[in-house]
Amino acid sequence: MLNRLPGVLALFPRRLLLSSPQTVTGACRRLLGTMEPAVVRCLPGQPKLTISFTLDGSKKQMLRDQDEPLAKALARISSGFAKGQGKARKNKRRKSQQQEPGDAPQPAAVVKLFFGGDEVPDTELNAEAWRDGAVLQVGDLQFSVHRNSPTFTTAELPVSLLAEFPVCPKLEVEFGDLQDCEFTWFKETGPGTSPEVPGEVEGQDPSWTQVGCGRVHIPSNKDIGSRLKLRCTPRDGSRGGLAKELVSVGAVEAGPGMCTFDDRHAYTVKEAEWPAVRVVSYNILADVYAQTELSKTVLYPYCAPYALQLDYRQNLIKKELAGYNADIICLQEVDPGVFEDSLSPALDAFGLDGVFKLKDRQHEGLSTFYRRSKFQLLSRHDIMLSEALTSDPIHSELLERISANSDLTLKDRILKRATSLQVSILEDRKTPGRKVCVANTHLYWHPKGGNVRLVQMGVALKHLSHVIREVAPGAPLLFCGDFNSTPASGVFQLLTEVLVPQQHADWSSSGPDESCSMELLSGFPPLLSACGQPAYTNYVGGFQGCLDYIFIQPDSMQVEQMIPLPSHQEVTTYKALPSVAHPSDHIALVCDLRWSP
């Protein structure tokens, strides 16, 4: 390291500094690459700027007013340096048990800032003084100033690492672009190496062997037992920032072997070619439900406890979703932390952006992801169905009919539900002006809640019709979700046949005392279940049935390919779902749709 150089500018005659600043600047630039950095974060409109650097092994961070004269900031650095030097000498004497009572106080260090070979005037304000490429001199130490350089504000590796499963770091960069950043992966080769703390890169460690590059890394079975290290350098085009090194907490572990989705990936090796669109709908089983005592002992007693753990299941979910190469993904039962810390970073690395809708009074919600190279998000129109029913005038007729045709018990049951509808208007990037309305929902779950689900679907369809008419006239509807409704249900009939008569059994699903008999119209032409009516999309010990669907308008979209569901043998290898080879109690629906011009 050359961080303890003589004062770089003292090496040049003063006349050279004055007469040939370009020559000095070139020399300084050659030296900047060997200097320790001083990182300055200074944003317009903010009153403060931050100056960060490492001095004698101690990290310093100063918060200064942008409109403060440079002299005050330099004086503060000088004072801090002198105090640090004094403490170091006291500690040294204390260790050697020597007393030197006659020691005089240490004089403050000379601290100056240079730019382009000239000393920056003390009177210049901080906001203008701390420029990119300047040199900070503290005594005989030199620091190269990096102003608003690309910086990772978040950089984390997942806790659980499985062989043959993608490792997707959580990354957020300021003043940079993740697409430009550089990534290098290493695996541990030296026995007994202690964990390293993420920090700035200073060189290659011989106890680590390079095993890959790229934002996502898939460890092999040869990596089992070894930790991983990621060296990531933030960039914005050709402009780079300080690199960081991340070391995994644990070692790579063996994967589960063959999973239920592995054979399905053979149909989705490549992205769908325009004008085809690949769509996925999947209830991924929220962790808030998977970890209950009811789930462990009653709902999924056949599932190995470790396979219900979130870290384990997230590995499977990320691999499964990445392997589908989808353009639109609608997920249900998404924990907020899973969306923020796991799914968003992983799917972003595979080219998808996502939005999240949390259920009111719940700890999980809905998320919709879309491939950013094919779609852009124009607007969102999410609602909570019960709240919309009572507050939006477009539902006043339905509310009146419910109030007139049933007792207060059913109405109260409907209004207590936190069921949400996520609505996203996407525009085709290849054909500007061509839009699609993507809806995502998870209806009320109770087996006797058919009447509640009918009302919820009535509200959803009315809202969707209004959104399309007002925001995206002519846009086709793509309606995905866990509808908790079998093909014999009123909800399925409403969507596919437009009308549910007042005699339908679902109106009395919760008993004659809560019956609500009415005729309900869809407002849309008949929709088509793009994946048909599988024998089941939900398979647990006590229930097997088709509850999940991808509905389309057949006059605007046609089914080009439905990805086959796992075989019954695969689903029941470990008795039921979830299992060590499948992360949820539901099965993902995947299909390719040809979007008609």
NORFENCOR-V570402 format. One record per helix or strand. SS is the DSSP state (a for helix, b for strand). FROM is the first residue (numbers start at 1). TO is the last residue. Records with the same first field share a line. If there is no record, write none. Layout:
BEGIN
SS = FROM-TO ; FROM-TO
END
This chain:
BEGIN
a = 8-11 ; 14-19 ; 21-32 ; 70-96 ; 126-129 ; 221-223 ; 264-267 ; 287-290 ; 293-299 ; 305-308 ; 310-324 ; 336-349 ; 385-391 ; 393-405 ; 408-416 ; 450-471 ; 490-497 ; 505-508 ; 512-514 ; 568-571
b = 36-41 ; 48-55 ; 58-65 ; 69-69 ; 111-115 ; 118-119 ; 125-125 ; 135-138 ; 141-147 ; 151-156 ; 162-162 ; 166-168 ; 170-174 ; 182-188 ; 208-213 ; 216-218 ; 224-224 ; 228-236 ; 239-247 ; 252-253 ; 276-283 ; 328-335 ; 352-358 ; 364-371 ; 375-380 ; 383-384 ; 420-428 ; 435-442 ; 476-482 ; 499-500 ; 520-521 ; 528-529 ; 538-540 ; 543-545 ; 548-552 ; 557-562 ; 579-579 ; 582-582 ; 586-586 ; 589-595
END
